[in-house]
Amino acid sequence: MELEELKQNWNIMEERLGRLEMDQRQQLNNKVVSKVKKVQDRVLRRFTIVVLCLPFFSWHIVHNQMCDFSMLTWILLFLFVAVILARQLTWMLLLRKIDCLKMTVREVCLAESRFRMSFKVGIAVSVLCAVPLLASMIWDMSQMGDHYLLIGVWTGLVVGMLIGIRLFLKAWSGIKELKEVITDLQ
């Protein structure tokens, strides 16, 4: 009789443990989904800003004939915008592929790793496209002869770099949090 009670208690404990493990797994999955959604929202916000602001800014410059940029500057600007749009679209597509419910833990880790690598490469390519663009713009503006314009350009460059570094660090911290949560799945 005691053996039967022990077996029954053992089975009850195994069921409870199984339910606890399933609950813990569900909580981790919910955490991953939440982090992925947070990163997706951040990428979508920046994509929206790029799509809405850059065309308006370009139209404003051309329409008001504020600056007479060379053809090289316009080509580099178009290339830069194309790189930014491609980067943001790639990130959105890679983030959509991270799905804990349909994928194994290994597949989720690989998808997150691909996204993280794409993030690093996308930032590097964007910076590499921005440097010649900024050099060309500054060169064109230096030919205009207005010292206040150059002071504004350099001030804007410094402020823009500081804001860019802050945004990068904030995005990178979100990606690190996502990696940590996915690592907890293992």
C-alpha positions as CSV (number, residue, x, y, z in Angstrom):
1,M,0.0,0.0,0.0
2,E,2.8,2.4,0.8
3,L,4.5,1.7,-2.5
4,E,1.3,2.6,-4.3
5,E,1.0,5.9,-2.4
6,L,4.6,6.7,-3.2
7,K,4.1,6.0,-6.9
8,Q,0.9,8.1,-6.9
9,N,2.7,11.0,-5.1
10,W,5.6,10.6,-7.5
11,N,3.3,10.9,-10.5
12,I,1.5,14.0,-8.9
13,M,4.9,15.6,-8.3
14,E,6.0,14.9,-11.9
15,E,2.8,16.5,-13.2
16,R,3.3,19.6,-11.1
17,L,6.9,19.8,-12.2
18,G,5.9,19.5,-15.8
19,R,3.3,22.2,-15.4
20,L,5.9,24.5,-13.7
21,E,8.4,23.9,-16.5
22,M,5.7,24.7,-19.1
23,D,4.7,27.8,-17.2
24,Q,8.4,28.9,-17.0
25,R,8.9,28.2,-20.7
26,Q,5.7,30.2,-21.6
27,Q,7.0,33.1,-19.5
28,L,10.3,33.0,-21.3
29,N,8.6,32.9,-24.7
30,N,6.4,35.9,-23.7
31,K,9.6,37.8,-22.6
32,V,11.2,37.0,-26.0
33,V,8.1,38.1,-27.9
34,S,8.0,41.3,-25.8
35,K,11.6,42.1,-26.5
36,V,11.3,41.4,-30.2
37,K,8.2,43.6,-30.3
38,K,10.1,46.4,-28.6
39,V,13.0,46.2,-31.1
40,Q,10.5,46.0,-34.0
41,D,8.7,49.2,-32.7
42,R,12.1,51.0,-32.4
43,V,13.1,50.0,-36.0
44,L,9.7,50.9,-37.4
45,R,9.8,54.3,-35.7
46,R,13.2,55.1,-37.2
47,F,12.1,53.8,-40.6
48,T,9.0,56.0,-40.5
49,I,11.2,59.0,-39.6
50,V,13.5,58.3,-42.5
51,V,10.7,57.8,-45.0
52,L,8.8,60.9,-43.9
53,C,11.6,63.4,-43.1
54,L,14.3,62.8,-45.7
55,P,12.2,63.3,-48.8
56,F,10.7,66.4,-47.3
57,F,14.1,67.7,-46.3
58,S,15.5,67.1,-49.8
59,W,12.4,68.7,-51.4
60,H,12.8,71.8,-49.1
61,I,16.5,72.2,-50.1
62,V,15.8,71.9,-53.8
63,H,12.6,74.0,-53.7
64,N,14.1,76.9,-51.8
65,Q,17.4,76.7,-53.5
66,M,19.2,76.9,-50.2
67,C,22.3,75.1,-51.2
68,D,23.7,74.5,-54.6
69,F,25.1,71.0,-54.1
70,S,27.2,69.2,-56.7
71,M,25.9,66.2,-58.6
72,L,28.3,64.0,-56.5
73,T,26.6,65.1,-53.3
74,W,23.1,64.4,-54.6
75,I,24.3,60.9,-55.8
76,L,25.9,60.2,-52.4
77,L,22.7,61.4,-50.7
78,F,20.6,59.1,-52.8
79,L,22.9,56.2,-52.1
80,F,22.9,57.0,-48.4
81,V,19.1,57.1,-48.3
82,A,18.9,53.8,-50.3
83,V,21.3,52.1,-47.8
84,I,19.3,53.3,-44.8
85,L,16.0,52.1,-46.3
86,A,17.5,48.7,-47.2
87,R,19.0,48.4,-43.8
88,Q,15.7,49.2,-42.0
89,L,13.7,46.8,-44.2
90,T,16.3,44.0,-43.7
91,W,16.1,44.5,-39.9
92,M,12.3,44.4,-40.0
93,L,12.3,41.2,-42.0
94,L,14.9,39.5,-39.8
95,L,12.9,40.5,-36.7
96,R,9.8,39.0,-38.1
97,K,11.5,35.7,-38.4
98,I,12.2,35.4,-34.7
99,D,9.2,33.4,-33.4
100,C,9.5,31.2,-30.3
101,L,6.3,29.4,-30.8
102,K,7.1,28.1,-34.3
103,M,10.8,27.6,-33.9
104,T,13.1,25.5,-31.9
105,V,15.4,27.2,-29.4
106,R,18.4,26.7,-31.7
107,E,16.5,28.3,-34.6
108,V,15.5,31.2,-32.5
109,C,19.2,31.7,-31.4
110,L,20.3,31.5,-35.1
111,A,17.7,34.0,-36.1
112,E,18.7,36.4,-33.4
113,S,22.4,36.0,-34.3
114,R,21.6,36.8,-37.9
115,F,19.7,39.9,-36.8
116,R,22.6,41.0,-34.6
117,M,25.1,40.5,-37.4
118,S,22.9,42.4,-39.8
119,F,22.7,45.2,-37.2
120,K,26.4,45.5,-37.0
121,V,26.9,45.3,-40.8
122,G,24.1,47.8,-41.4
123,I,25.5,50.4,-39.0
124,A,29.0,50.0,-40.5
125,V,27.8,50.4,-44.1
126,S,25.7,53.4,-43.1
127,V,28.6,55.1,-41.5
128,L,30.8,54.3,-44.5
129,C,28.2,55.9,-46.8
130,A,27.7,58.9,-44.5
131,V,31.4,59.9,-44.4
132,P,31.8,60.7,-48.1
133,L,28.4,62.3,-48.2
134,L,29.3,64.6,-45.3
135,A,32.7,65.4,-46.8
136,S,31.1,66.2,-50.2
137,M,28.4,68.4,-48.5
138,I,31.0,70.3,-46.4
139,W,33.2,70.8,-49.5
140,D,30.2,72.2,-51.4
141,M,29.2,74.5,-48.6
142,S,32.8,75.7,-48.1
143,Q,32.7,76.9,-51.7
144,M,29.7,79.1,-51.0
145,G,31.9,81.4,-48.9
146,D,29.5,81.9,-45.9
147,H,31.4,81.3,-42.7
148,Y,28.2,81.1,-40.6
149,L,27.0,78.3,-42.9
150,L,30.2,76.3,-42.1
151,I,29.9,77.0,-38.4
152,G,26.3,75.7,-38.6
153,V,27.4,72.6,-40.5
154,W,30.1,71.7,-38.1
155,T,27.8,72.3,-35.1
156,G,25.1,70.2,-36.7
157,L,27.7,67.5,-37.4
158,V,28.8,67.4,-33.8
159,V,25.3,67.4,-32.4
160,G,24.1,64.9,-34.9
161,M,27.0,62.5,-34.1
162,L,26.2,62.8,-30.3
163,I,22.5,62.0,-31.0
164,G,23.5,59.2,-33.4
165,I,25.8,57.6,-30.8
166,R,23.1,57.8,-28.2
167,L,20.5,56.2,-30.5
168,F,23.0,53.5,-31.4
169,L,23.8,52.7,-27.8
170,K,20.1,52.6,-26.9
171,A,19.4,50.3,-29.8
172,W,22.4,48.1,-29.0
173,S,21.2,47.8,-25.3
174,G,17.8,46.6,-26.6
175,I,19.5,44.0,-28.8
176,K,21.7,42.8,-25.9
177,E,18.5,42.4,-23.8
178,L,16.9,40.4,-26.6
179,K,20.0,38.2,-26.8
180,E,20.0,37.6,-23.0
181,V,16.3,36.6,-23.0
182,I,16.9,34.2,-25.9
183,T,19.9,32.8,-24.1
184,D,17.7,32.1,-21.1
185,L,15.5,29.9,-23.3
186,Q,18.4,27.4,-23.6
